[in-house]
């Protein structure tokens, strides 16, 4: 897996990797991370980067905050 690009955002670190005709977008929050895979033959890198908006990232941040709160309920 090869790192292609980084996107700075106040809530997380976003990295784009290339691997076997796939783009992998990793959103790395302080306690959680998620990866999305996209077919590189379906979407080019610049289009993908244009679609990774602050709103898209903020949606993930909201979901991760909910997950973190639920995890804290379990662990105390």
Helices and strands as residue ranges (DSSP letters): E 2-8, E 13-19, E 22-28, E 33-39, H 45-51, H 54-75
